[in-house]
Amino acid sequence: MSESVDASRLLDERGLSAFNLKLAAVCFFIVLLDGYDITAMAFAVPMLAKQWSIIDASAFGPVLGASLIGMLLGAPTLGFVGDRFGRKIAIVLSCLIFGGFTWVTVEASSLNALFAFRLLAGVGIGGLLPNVIALTGEFAPRQYRATMIIVMFSGAAFGGAIPGVVSNLLVPTFGWQALFHVGGATPVVVALLCYFLLPESLKFLVLKGNRQEELLKLLAVLRPDRQFAPETSFFIGDERKQRSSFSPKYLFADGLAVITPLLWLLYVVSLMAYFFLLSWTPYLLTSADVPIQKAAIATMLFQFGGAVGGWVLARPIDKMGLTPIAILFVIAVPVTALIGYVGSMSEPLLMLIEFIAGFCVLGIQLGLNATAAMIYPTSIRANGSGWALGIGRVGSIVGPILGGALIQMKLSVTALYMLAAIPLAIGAVACIILARLYVKHFQGAGLGQRDEIDRLAAARD
């Protein structure tokens, strides 16, 4: 009789290993490319507006939202590829799509062409994120899963800072096209490297059931302390107690009836504020007579602050749940509102405020990404995370477009940043409520302990 082994327990028992750190480093760099691609367009807007003689910069609102619309299309399409053919193949394909269409952006000569290229690039970005989340989460030990996801996602913050470097070093010589040459060529090269270096998801190999030799080779790397016979059968968690099919109603069952809508609201408002700030800050600061080089540095500090915020948040979220995210929401409100006041007053103060704003606003988003991956039980975790990311894209699309509409109304820079703080104020209230509900329904366990709650419940049943 063949041995039957729970592959998820094999990962939990070994703890963090060099394999996890190497995988996190690779995925960090992949997500870094995503952050670069989204931010590069914001840096190109002031230069394109001048070169194309576009007086009303609000005309770039749809262009700034185009890649985000593409992400709505790419997430389900390439998410299906990941489930059907593997996370690795989906990640490689996503990099090729968004790298290729970012590269050809240099040929754009009109807003319509720019919109089309950004839309198609967004399809690749949209497919990249859920597959990278799945790959990182499915290899991480339970007690460190939120931490690994946040560390991996912090790559987006560093990537978002790099266009500022390119703007200062390459754009003066090679023009705005340099932003997209760098942002397009790099993902194509990375796609080829990922094909040879990236491992396939352990969970995917187990669930496919027809790639036993590949699975055994991977387990030999992950658990060199154990030997498995060729006929060993593997499963993930307590499959017999998991739901065999998914329905959206499960997102509202078992204590989630209010938690899920609140989580969706947090995604919408946080992404609305984040993408407003990310898309329009270079333009708004230059409008407030901040030199473009200083505006680039301020945007870089916003991204670096976000990376630091995510790292600081990682272990507290594993241990304390949503309370740290609620605290950042509260702090983010006055800090965001202050950006417009200090923009033309003091450069050192502006840099400090931008760093703190990034620490809070992007730190919140990194924390929510881990929350969505951890707050649901194992049987509906992927779908729960996918729905939260999908609903949240509404905010990421609305943020840049609404920002363009507000700029068209000729509001002052100060007023615009005060308005940007409103979604964060709504998020602060919602997150405080959600944190209390999570404590009430799940005994105050940190997000990293949700799997153990499910395991104990299954044992009692």
Secondary structure, 3 states (H helix, E strand, C coil): CCCEEEHHHHHHHHCCCHHHHHHHHHHHHHHHHHHHHHHHHHHHHHHHHHHCCCCCHHHHHHHHHHHHHHHHHHHHHHHHHHHHHCHHHHHHHHHHHHHHHHHHHHHCCCHHHHHHHHHHHHHHHHHHHHHHHHHHHHHCCHHHHHHHHHHHHCHHHHHHHHHHHHHHHCHHHHCCHHHHHHHHHHHHHHHHHHHHHCCCCHHHHHHHCCCHHHHHHHHHHHCCCCCCCCCCEEECCCHHHCCCCCCHHHHHCCCCCCHHHHHHHHHHHHHHHHHHHHHHHHHHHHHCCCCHHHHHHHHHHHHHHHHHHHHHHHHHHHHHCCHHHHHHHHHHHHHHHHHHHHCCCCHHHHHHHHHHHHHHHHHHHHHHHHHHHHCCCHHHHHHHHHHHHHHHHHHHHHHHHHHHHHHHCCCCHHHHHHHHHHHHHHHHHHHHHHHHHHHHHCCCCCHHHHHHHHHHHHHHC
